[in-house]
Amino acid sequence: MCARLFLLAVSFVSFVAGGRVWAAEVETADIVVYGGNSAGIIAAIEAKVDGKSVILIEPSNHLGGLTTGGLGATDIGNKQAIGGLAREFYHRVWKYYQNDAVWVHDQRDAYNAANPRYNRTDNTMWTFEPHVAMEIYQQMLAEAQVTPIMNERLERERGVKKDGARIVSIAMESGRTFAGRMFIDATYEGDLMASAGVSYHVGRESNHVYGETLNGVEPGQNTKSHRFEKPVDPYQKPGDPTSGLVWGIQVTSLPPSGSGDRLVQAYCFRLCTTDTVANRRAWPKPADYDEARYELLLRNFEAGDHRVPWAPLFMPNRKTDTNNNCAFSTDYIGGNYAYPDGSYAEREKIIADHRSYQQGLLWTLANHPRVPEKVRAEFQRLGLAKDEFTENDNWPTQLYVREARRMLGAYVMTEHHCRGKEVAEDSVGMGAYGMDSHNIQRYVTADGHVQNEGDVQVGVESPYPISYRSIVPKPHECENLLVPVCLSSSHIAYGSIRMEPVFMILGQSAAAAAAMAIDEKVAVQAVPYEKLRAQLLEKKQVLGIAKK
C-alpha cells in the first residue's frame, strides 16, 4: 500500500525545458534504469526476475552499448570470474553459433579451432558479430517482458527531482517523466548520477591521492607497443619549433610523472570489417577529409616504422572486432577531453569528429602513396562489413567511451585492489582484466621528437572483488541510486574494471540490491550485505575465486 501511495502521489509533474513549461503524467515503476547498454539491459532483466516493475530508458537509438556496437572480442582476463546473467549471455552466443545455417562466410570448426575465446568445456563463446549480440539482447528482454524506451535523453539541468537525498522522478528533454522507488544509472557517461548531485571525478588522480604507482602522467615505463618507436619530427616545418606543432600533438612538454590532470584516455569506434569480397565495402573518404591530420602517421612510416597500425581480431563469418594499435591508429588522442561533462550538442560534435578522423585515417592507410605498399595492401584487403550497422551506413553507432565520469563514493576501488594488496569484503562481482589505459596525449620529448603518453598495460595476478560500496553514492548525496558503470574507482583501477562482462555483472548486482532495498525499506547504503551476497550466489554470480 505504501508503494502504491508513493507512485500515485507523483502522477503529475511540471518542469521547465527549452523555455517551455511541461506538464506530464508520470510513468512509474519500482526501478528505473537509465542507460540501455549491457549493464542497463542486464539490470532491467534482473529487476523483473526479482519481481519488480522496471522501466529501461536508452537516450540514443542504439541498444546494447559496445557489446552490440562492434566490441565482439570479449575482454575479461579470467572467464571464471563471469557468472549470473552475464554468463547466460555468452552461453546464448555459443548456442546461436551451433546452428550451421548462420555460418554464411565461414566454417564453424575451422573458426573454433583457431579462436582462443571459444570454450568447448562449458558451452560458452566469447566472440560474436554485432547483429548477433543485438538479437540475443532483444530476445532476453522480450523473455523478461521489458520493452526499452529509446531516444529519450535526460534533461540534465533540471530533470532530476529529489526529495532530500532521494530521487523522486527524472524528466527527459521531450517532457516524458519517469518516477521510481530506485534508480540505476547505467550510462557510460554518468549523466543521471551527475544530475542527481552525486560527486564524481574526471581524469587521472595523482599517484599520491590513493598511494598508487600507475595513476597520473605516465611517460612510458609501463607501456608495450602503442608508442613511436622511431624518431619523428613534431614541427610543421621539420626542425623549426617556431613553425608550430603538427596536428595531433597536444603539449610541448609533460608535467612530472604521476601528477594528476583532467584528461581522459582516447576513444575510438570498434570497427566490424571483413575480408569477404562479396560482403566488403571500400573505406569511405569523409567529406571534410584533411590530409594534415595524418602527417604524423605518414612521417612515422617514412621514419621506418612499417607496423600495420590496427588490431583486427576475427569474429565468426570472416568479420573482425578492430581496435587501436601502434603509434598512430584508430584512437583519437586528445579528441575527447570535453566529452564527459559536455552538453549533448558538444558530445555529438565530438562523436562526429571521431567518425571523420577514423574514416579519414582508414582511407589514408588504404590509398595514400606515402603509406608503404604492404600496409596499403592490408587496408585494401579488409573493409566495412556491408551486413552490419546497416542503419548507420555500416559504421558503428556507439563510440567507445572508455572512461568518462567516475563517482566519488564512500569506497574507492584502486590499484591496491587490482594487485590484491587490499580486498573488498563486500563483493558484488569480480574484476580480472589487466590495468589498461589507452594513450591520453602526445607531447614533444626533450630530444625534440613526438611521443605518446598515458598508455599503461599491467596485468593483475588474479581476479579481485569489486565492492558493493563502490557502486552506491555517499548516503547524504543520494540514497536510492546505484551506479554500476561510472562506479567509484581511480583511473587506473577503472582501466581494469571497465570491461563489458563486468558491467553486466555489476548491472545485475545493482538491480538485485535495488530490489532488496525496496523489500527491506532501506536506503541502498543500508542493504544487508550478507543477505545480498546469499542472493547473488543463488543467482550464480561469482563473488570470489580462491587463489591457486
C-alpha positions as CSV (number, residue, x, y, z in Angstrom):
1,M,0.0,0.0,0.0
2,C,2.8,2.4,0.8
3,A,4.4,1.8,-2.6
4,R,1.1,2.5,-4.4
5,L,0.6,5.7,-2.4
6,F,4.1,6.8,-3.4
7,L,3.5,6.2,-7.1
8,L,0.1,7.9,-7.1
9,A,1.5,10.9,-5.3
10,V,3.7,11.8,-8.2
11,S,1.4,11.0,-11.0
12,F,1.8,14.5,-12.5
13,V,4.8,16.9,-12.5
14,S,5.7,20.1,-14.2
15,F,9.2,21.4,-15.2
16,V,10.8,23.8,-17.5
17,A,12.9,22.8,-20.5
18,G,13.7,24.7,-23.7
19,G,11.9,27.8,-22.3
20,R,8.6,25.8,-22.2
21,V,6.7,24.6,-19.1
22,W,5.9,21.0,-19.5
23,A,3.1,19.1,-17.5
24,A,3.3,15.4,-17.9
25,E,1.8,12.3,-16.5
26,V,4.5,10.4,-14.7
27,E,5.2,6.8,-15.9
28,T,6.1,4.8,-12.8
29,A,8.0,1.6,-11.9
30,D,9.7,0.2,-8.9
31,I,13.1,0.5,-10.6
32,V,14.0,3.0,-13.3
33,V,17.1,2.1,-15.3
34,Y,18.7,4.9,-17.3
35,G,21.0,3.6,-20.0
36,G,20.3,0.7,-22.3
37,N,23.9,-0.6,-22.7
38,S,24.9,-4.1,-21.4
39,A,24.7,-3.0,-17.7
40,G,21.3,-1.5,-18.2
41,I,19.8,-4.4,-20.1
42,I,21.0,-6.9,-17.5
43,A,19.8,-4.7,-14.7
44,A,16.4,-4.4,-16.2
45,I,16.1,-8.2,-16.7
46,E,17.3,-8.8,-13.1
47,A,14.7,-6.4,-11.8
48,K,11.9,-8.4,-13.5
49,V,13.4,-11.6,-12.2
50,D,13.2,-10.2,-8.7
51,G,9.5,-9.4,-9.2
52,K,9.8,-5.7,-9.6
53,S,8.3,-3.4,-12.2
54,V,11.0,-1.7,-14.3
55,I,11.5,1.0,-16.9
56,L,14.5,0.8,-19.1
57,I,15.4,4.1,-20.9
58,E,18.1,4.4,-23.6
59,P,19.0,8.0,-24.6
60,S,20.1,7.1,-28.1
61,N,18.7,4.9,-30.9
62,H,21.3,2.2,-30.2
63,L,20.6,-0.6,-27.7
64,G,23.4,-2.7,-26.1
65,G,26.3,-0.2,-26.0
66,L,29.7,-1.6,-27.0
67,T,28.6,-5.2,-26.9
68,T,26.3,-4.6,-29.9
69,G,28.5,-1.8,-31.1
70,G,31.5,-3.7,-32.5
71,L,33.3,-4.9,-29.4
72,G,32.8,-8.6,-30.2
73,A,36.1,-9.8,-28.8
74,T,35.3,-10.1,-25.1
75,D,38.0,-8.8,-22.8
76,I,38.0,-10.2,-19.2
77,G,41.3,-11.9,-18.3
78,N,39.9,-14.8,-16.4
79,K,36.5,-16.1,-17.6
80,Q,35.9,-18.0,-14.4
81,A,35.1,-14.6,-12.9
82,I,32.0,-14.3,-15.1
83,G,28.7,-15.7,-13.7
84,G,25.0,-15.0,-13.5
85,L,23.2,-13.4,-16.4
86,A,26.5,-12.3,-18.0
87,R,27.5,-15.9,-18.4
88,E,24.0,-16.7,-19.7
89,F,24.6,-14.1,-22.5
90,Y,27.8,-15.8,-23.5
91,H,26.1,-19.2,-23.4
92,R,23.5,-17.9,-25.8
93,V,26.2,-16.7,-28.1
94,W,27.6,-20.3,-28.1
95,K,24.1,-21.6,-28.7
96,Y,23.4,-19.3,-31.6
97,Y,26.6,-20.4,-33.4
98,Q,25.7,-24.1,-33.0
99,N,23.3,-23.6,-35.9
100,D,25.1,-24.5,-39.2
101,A,22.8,-22.1,-41.1
102,V,24.4,-19.0,-39.5
103,W,27.8,-19.8,-40.8
104,V,27.5,-18.0,-44.1
105,H,31.1,-16.8,-44.8
106,D,33.0,-19.2,-42.6
107,Q,33.3,-22.8,-41.4
108,R,32.5,-23.3,-37.7
109,D,35.0,-26.0,-37.0
110,A,37.8,-24.1,-38.6
111,Y,36.9,-20.9,-36.8
112,N,36.6,-22.6,-33.4
113,A,39.9,-24.4,-33.8
114,A,41.7,-21.1,-34.3
115,N,39.7,-19.0,-31.9
116,P,41.2,-18.7,-28.3
117,R,37.9,-17.2,-27.0
118,Y,35.9,-20.3,-27.6
119,N,35.4,-22.7,-24.7
120,R,34.4,-26.3,-25.6
121,T,34.1,-27.4,-22.0
122,D,31.3,-25.1,-20.7
123,N,29.3,-24.2,-23.7
124,T,30.2,-20.5,-23.9
125,M,31.6,-18.4,-26.7
126,W,33.3,-15.1,-26.3
127,T,33.4,-13.7,-29.9
128,F,30.4,-12.7,-31.9
129,E,29.1,-10.4,-34.7
130,P,27.4,-7.2,-33.6
131,H,24.0,-8.1,-35.0
132,V,24.1,-11.4,-33.1
133,A,24.7,-9.6,-29.8
134,M,21.7,-7.4,-30.6
135,E,19.5,-10.3,-31.4
136,I,20.4,-12.1,-28.2
137,Y,19.7,-9.0,-26.1
138,Q,16.4,-8.3,-27.8
139,Q,15.5,-11.9,-27.1
140,M,16.4,-11.7,-23.4
141,L,14.5,-8.5,-23.0
142,A,11.4,-10.0,-24.7
143,E,11.5,-13.0,-22.5
144,A,11.6,-10.8,-19.4
145,Q,8.8,-8.6,-20.9
146,V,10.9,-5.5,-20.9
147,T,10.4,-3.0,-23.7
148,P,13.2,-0.4,-23.8
149,I,12.2,3.2,-24.3
150,M,14.5,4.6,-26.9
151,N,15.7,8.1,-27.9
152,E,14.8,9.7,-24.5
153,R,17.6,11.9,-23.1
154,L,17.6,13.1,-19.6
155,E,17.0,16.9,-19.1
156,R,20.3,17.3,-17.4
157,E,19.9,20.7,-15.9
158,R,16.5,20.4,-14.2
159,G,15.2,17.0,-15.0
160,V,16.1,15.2,-11.7
161,K,13.6,15.9,-9.0
162,K,14.7,15.0,-5.5
163,D,13.1,14.9,-2.0
164,G,16.1,15.3,0.3
165,A,18.6,12.6,-0.6
166,R,16.1,10.6,-2.7
167,I,15.4,10.9,-6.4
168,V,11.6,11.1,-6.9
169,S,11.5,11.4,-10.7
170,I,13.5,12.1,-13.8
171,A,12.3,14.1,-16.8
172,M,13.5,13.8,-20.4
173,E,14.1,16.6,-22.9
174,S,10.8,15.5,-24.5
175,G,8.9,16.2,-21.3
176,R,8.4,12.5,-20.7
177,T,8.8,11.8,-17.0
178,F,9.6,8.7,-15.0
179,A,9.2,8.0,-11.3
180,G,10.6,5.1,-9.3
181,R,11.5,3.9,-5.9
182,M,15.0,3.0,-7.0
183,F,17.1,4.3,-9.9
184,I,20.1,2.8,-11.7
185,D,22.5,5.0,-13.8
186,A,23.9,2.5,-16.3
187,T,25.2,5.1,-18.8
188,Y,28.9,5.3,-19.8
189,E,28.8,9.0,-19.1
190,G,27.1,9.0,-15.6
191,D,24.6,11.7,-16.6
192,L,21.9,10.7,-14.1
193,M,24.5,10.4,-11.3
194,A,25.9,13.9,-12.0
195,S,22.4,15.5,-12.4
196,A,21.4,14.0,-9.1
197,G,24.2,15.9,-7.3
198,V,26.5,12.9,-6.7
199,S,30.2,13.8,-6.5
200,Y,32.4,12.5,-9.3
201,H,35.8,12.8,-10.8
202,V,37.0,13.3,-14.4
203,G,40.6,12.5,-15.4
204,R,43.6,11.0,-13.7
205,E,44.3,11.3,-10.0
206,S,47.8,11.9,-9.0
207,N,49.6,8.9,-7.6
208,H,49.7,10.3,-4.1
209,V,45.8,10.6,-3.8
210,Y,45.4,6.8,-3.2
211,G,49.1,5.8,-2.8
212,E,49.2,4.3,-6.2
213,T,52.1,3.9,-8.7
214,L,50.3,3.7,-12.1
215,N,48.0,6.8,-11.9
216,G,48.6,10.2,-13.2
217,V,51.0,11.2,-16.0
218,E,52.6,8.1,-17.4
219,P,55.6,8.8,-19.7
220,G,56.1,5.2,-20.8
221,Q,57.7,2.8,-18.4
222,N,54.6,0.6,-18.3
223,T,53.6,0.6,-22.0
224,K,54.3,-2.0,-24.6
225,S,53.7,-1.1,-28.2
226,H,51.5,2.0,-28.6
227,R,54.4,4.4,-28.9
228,F,56.5,6.0,-31.5
229,E,59.5,3.6,-32.0
230,K,61.3,5.8,-34.5
231,P,62.3,9.5,-34.2
232,V,59.5,11.6,-35.7
233,D,59.8,15.4,-36.0
234,P,56.9,17.2,-34.3
235,Y,57.0,20.5,-36.1
236,Q,55.1,21.6,-39.2
237,K,58.4,22.7,-40.7
238,P,60.8,19.9,-39.7
239,G,63.4,21.2,-37.2
240,D,61.7,24.5,-36.7
241,P,59.9,24.9,-33.4
242,T,58.6,28.3,-34.4
243,S,56.6,26.8,-37.3
244,G,54.1,25.2,-34.8
245,L,53.2,21.6,-33.9
246,V,51.9,19.1,-36.4
247,W,48.2,18.2,-35.9
248,G,47.6,15.7,-33.1
249,I,50.3,16.9,-30.6
250,Q,48.8,18.5,-27.5
251,V,51.7,19.8,-25.5
252,T,55.4,20.6,-25.8
253,S,56.4,19.1,-22.5
254,L,54.9,16.9,-19.7
255,P,54.3,17.7,-16.1
256,P,56.0,15.5,-13.5
257,S,55.4,11.7,-13.7
258,G,52.5,10.6,-11.6
259,S,50.8,14.1,-11.4
260,G,47.1,14.3,-11.9
261,D,45.0,16.0,-14.6
262,R,41.5,16.3,-16.1
263,L,42.4,14.3,-19.2
264,V,40.8,11.0,-20.3
265,Q,42.1,8.1,-22.3
266,A,41.4,8.1,-26.0
267,Y,38.2,6.9,-27.6
268,C,37.6,5.2,-30.9
269,F,35.0,3.2,-32.8
270,R,35.4,-0.6,-32.7
271,L,35.1,-1.4,-36.4
272,C,33.4,-4.5,-37.8
273,T,35.4,-5.2,-41.0
274,T,35.6,-8.2,-43.3
275,D,37.9,-9.7,-46.0
276,T,34.9,-11.4,-47.7
277,V,34.8,-9.7,-51.0
278,A,31.0,-10.1,-51.5
279,N,30.4,-8.5,-48.1
280,R,33.1,-5.9,-48.1
281,R,32.9,-2.2,-49.0
282,A,35.7,0.2,-49.6
283,W,36.7,2.8,-46.9
284,P,34.6,5.9,-47.3
285,K,36.5,9.2,-47.6
286,P,34.9,11.8,-45.3
287,A,33.6,15.0,-46.9
288,D,35.8,17.1,-44.6
289,Y,39.0,15.0,-45.2
290,D,42.1,16.9,-44.3
291,E,45.5,15.2,-45.1
292,A,47.2,17.4,-42.5
293,R,45.6,15.3,-39.7
294,Y,47.6,12.3,-40.8
295,E,51.0,13.9,-41.2
296,L,52.4,12.2,-38.1
297,L,51.2,8.9,-39.4
298,L,53.0,9.4,-42.7
299,R,56.2,10.7,-41.1
300,N,56.2,7.7,-38.9
301,F,56.1,5.4,-41.9
302,E,58.9,7.4,-43.5
303,A,61.0,7.1,-40.3
304,G,60.9,3.4,-40.8
305,D,58.0,2.1,-38.6
306,H,56.2,-0.2,-41.0
307,R,54.0,-1.9,-38.5
308,V,50.3,-2.2,-39.6
309,P,48.6,0.2,-37.2
310,W,45.5,-1.5,-36.1
311,A,44.4,-4.8,-34.4
312,P,41.7,-6.7,-36.2
313,L,40.5,-9.8,-34.2
314,F,38.4,-12.2,-36.3
315,M,34.9,-12.9,-35.3
316,P,32.7,-15.6,-36.9
317,N,31.8,-15.2,-40.6
318,R,35.1,-13.5,-41.6
319,K,34.4,-10.4,-39.7
320,T,36.5,-8.5,-37.2
321,D,36.4,-6.5,-34.0
322,T,39.1,-4.0,-34.8
323,N,40.9,-2.0,-32.2
324,N,43.7,0.6,-31.9
325,N,47.4,-0.5,-32.3
326,C,50.9,1.1,-32.6
327,A,51.9,4.8,-32.5
328,F,49.2,6.4,-34.7
329,S,45.9,4.4,-35.1
330,T,42.2,4.4,-34.5
331,D,42.4,6.0,-31.1
332,Y,41.8,9.8,-31.5
333,I,44.2,11.0,-28.9
334,G,43.2,14.4,-27.5
335,G,39.9,14.5,-29.2
336,N,37.7,13.7,-26.2
337,Y,38.7,15.9,-23.3
338,A,35.4,17.8,-23.3
339,Y,33.2,14.7,-23.7
340,P,32.5,13.6,-20.1
341,D,31.0,16.9,-19.0
342,G,30.0,18.2,-22.4
343,S,26.5,19.1,-23.4
344,Y,24.6,16.8,-25.8
345,A,25.4,19.1,-28.7
346,E,29.1,19.2,-27.7
347,R,29.2,15.4,-27.5
348,E,27.5,15.0,-30.8
349,K,30.2,17.2,-32.3
350,I,32.9,15.1,-30.7
351,I,31.4,11.9,-31.9
352,A,31.1,13.2,-35.5
353,D,34.7,14.4,-35.3
354,H,35.8,10.9,-34.2
355,R,34.0,9.4,-37.1
356,S,35.6,11.8,-39.5
357,Y,39.1,11.2,-38.0
358,Q,38.8,7.5,-38.1
359,Q,37.3,7.3,-41.6
360,G,40.0,9.6,-42.9
361,L,42.7,7.6,-41.2
362,L,41.5,4.3,-42.8
363,W,41.1,5.9,-46.2
364,T,44.6,7.3,-45.9
365,L,46.1,3.9,-44.9
366,A,44.4,2.2,-47.9
367,N,45.2,4.9,-50.5
368,H,47.9,7.4,-49.7
369,P,51.1,7.0,-51.7
370,R,53.3,7.8,-48.7
371,V,51.9,4.7,-46.9
372,P,54.1,1.6,-47.6
373,E,52.7,-0.6,-50.2
374,K,52.5,-3.6,-47.9
375,V,50.5,-1.6,-45.4
376,R,48.2,-0.2,-48.1
377,A,47.5,-3.8,-49.3
378,E,46.4,-4.8,-45.8
379,F,43.9,-2.0,-45.6
380,Q,42.6,-2.8,-49.0
381,R,42.2,-6.4,-48.1
382,L,39.6,-5.5,-45.4
383,G,36.7,-3.1,-45.4
384,L,33.5,-2.4,-43.6
385,A,31.1,-5.3,-43.5
386,K,28.0,-4.5,-45.6
387,D,25.6,-6.5,-43.4
388,E,26.5,-4.8,-40.1
389,F,25.2,-1.4,-38.8
390,T,23.0,-1.1,-41.9
391,E,21.0,1.7,-40.3
392,N,24.2,3.8,-40.0
393,D,26.0,3.3,-43.4
394,N,27.8,0.3,-41.9
395,W,29.6,2.4,-39.3
396,P,29.2,1.6,-35.6
397,T,26.7,3.9,-33.8
398,Q,28.4,3.6,-30.4
399,L,31.6,5.5,-29.7
400,Y,33.9,3.6,-27.4
401,V,33.7,5.8,-24.3
402,R,36.4,4.1,-22.4
403,E,36.1,6.4,-19.4
404,A,34.1,9.5,-18.6
405,R,32.9,10.4,-15.1
406,R,33.7,8.2,-12.1
407,M,31.7,8.5,-8.9
408,L,33.4,9.6,-5.7
409,G,31.6,7.2,-3.3
410,A,32.4,6.1,0.2
411,Y,34.6,3.3,-1.1
412,V,37.1,3.7,-4.0
413,M,38.5,0.8,-6.0
414,T,42.2,1.4,-6.6
415,E,45.4,-0.2,-7.9
416,H,45.7,-1.9,-4.5
417,H,42.6,-3.9,-5.1
418,C,43.8,-4.9,-8.6
419,R,47.1,-6.1,-7.1
420,G,45.4,-8.0,-4.3
421,K,47.0,-5.8,-1.6
422,E,43.6,-4.6,-0.5
423,V,40.5,-6.8,-0.6
424,A,36.9,-5.5,-0.7
425,E,34.9,-7.6,1.8
426,D,31.5,-6.8,0.2
427,S,32.0,-8.2,-3.3
428,V,29.3,-7.9,-5.9
429,G,31.4,-9.1,-8.8
430,M,35.0,-9.7,-9.9
431,G,37.5,-7.7,-12.0
432,A,40.0,-9.8,-13.8
433,Y,41.5,-7.8,-16.7
434,G,44.8,-6.1,-16.5
435,M,45.1,-2.4,-15.6
436,D,44.7,-0.9,-19.1
437,S,44.8,2.7,-20.0
438,H,45.0,3.9,-23.6
439,N,47.1,6.9,-24.5
440,I,45.9,10.3,-23.3
441,Q,48.1,12.9,-25.0
442,R,51.0,13.5,-27.4
443,Y,54.0,15.6,-26.5
444,V,57.4,16.7,-27.6
445,T,60.3,14.9,-25.9
446,A,63.4,16.6,-24.6
447,D,65.3,15.4,-27.7
448,G,62.7,17.1,-30.0
449,H,60.6,14.2,-31.1
450,V,56.9,13.3,-30.8
451,Q,55.8,10.7,-28.3
452,N,52.5,9.3,-26.9
453,E,51.7,9.4,-23.1
454,G,49.2,7.6,-20.9
455,D,49.3,4.0,-22.2
456,V,49.5,1.5,-19.3
457,Q,49.3,-2.3,-19.7
458,V,50.0,-4.0,-16.4
459,G,48.4,-7.4,-15.6
460,V,46.6,-8.5,-12.5
461,E,47.7,-11.6,-10.7
462,S,44.2,-13.0,-10.1
463,P,40.6,-11.9,-10.2
464,Y,39.7,-9.5,-7.4
465,P,36.4,-8.5,-5.7
466,I,34.6,-5.2,-6.6
467,S,33.0,-3.6,-3.5
468,Y,29.2,-3.0,-3.3
469,R,30.0,0.3,-1.7
470,S,31.8,1.4,-4.9
471,I,28.5,1.3,-6.8
472,V,26.5,3.4,-4.4
473,P,26.9,7.1,-3.7
474,K,27.6,8.6,-0.3
475,P,24.4,8.4,1.8
476,H,23.9,12.2,2.1
477,E,24.1,12.7,-1.7
478,C,21.6,10.1,-2.8
479,E,20.1,7.0,-1.1
480,N,18.1,5.4,-3.9
481,L,20.6,5.4,-6.8
482,L,23.1,2.7,-7.9
483,V,25.9,3.3,-10.4
484,P,27.3,0.1,-11.9
485,V,29.3,1.7,-14.8
486,C,30.6,5.0,-13.6
487,L,31.5,3.5,-10.3
488,S,33.8,4.8,-7.6
489,S,37.3,4.0,-8.8
490,S,40.6,5.5,-9.5
491,H,41.6,6.0,-13.2
492,I,44.0,3.0,-13.2
493,A,41.7,0.6,-11.4
494,Y,38.9,1.6,-13.8
495,G,41.2,0.6,-16.6
496,S,40.8,-3.0,-15.3
497,I,37.1,-2.9,-14.3
498,R,35.8,-1.2,-17.4
499,M,35.0,-4.4,-19.4
500,E,31.6,-5.2,-20.8
501,P,31.2,-8.5,-18.9
502,V,32.0,-6.7,-15.7
503,F,29.4,-4.0,-16.4
504,M,26.8,-6.8,-17.0
505,I,27.8,-8.4,-13.7
506,L,27.6,-5.1,-11.8
507,G,24.3,-4.3,-13.5
508,Q,22.7,-7.5,-12.2
509,S,24.1,-7.0,-8.7
510,A,22.9,-3.4,-8.7
511,A,19.3,-4.4,-9.7
512,A,19.3,-7.2,-7.1
513,A,20.4,-4.7,-4.4
514,A,17.7,-2.2,-5.6
515,A,15.0,-4.8,-5.3
516,M,16.3,-5.8,-1.8
517,A,16.4,-2.1,-0.7
518,I,12.7,-1.8,-1.7
519,D,11.8,-5.0,0.2
520,E,13.8,-4.0,3.3
521,K,12.5,-0.4,3.1
522,V,16.1,0.9,3.4
523,A,18.5,3.1,1.5
524,V,20.8,1.4,-0.9
525,Q,23.7,2.0,1.5
526,A,21.8,0.1,4.2
527,V,21.1,-3.1,2.2
528,P,22.1,-6.0,4.4
529,Y,25.2,-7.2,2.6
530,E,25.2,-10.8,3.8
531,K,21.6,-11.2,2.6
532,L,22.5,-9.7,-0.7
533,R,25.6,-11.9,-1.0
534,A,23.5,-15.1,-0.4
535,Q,21.0,-14.0,-3.0
536,L,23.7,-13.2,-5.6
537,L,25.4,-16.6,-5.0
538,E,22.0,-18.2,-5.7
539,K,21.9,-16.4,-9.0
540,K,25.3,-17.9,-9.7
541,Q,27.2,-14.6,-9.5
542,V,30.9,-15.1,-8.9
543,L,31.9,-13.1,-5.8
544,G,35.3,-14.7,-5.1
545,I,37.9,-17.1,-6.6
546,A,40.3,-18.9,-4.4
547,K,43.9,-18.2,-5.3
548,K,45.9,-21.2,-6.5
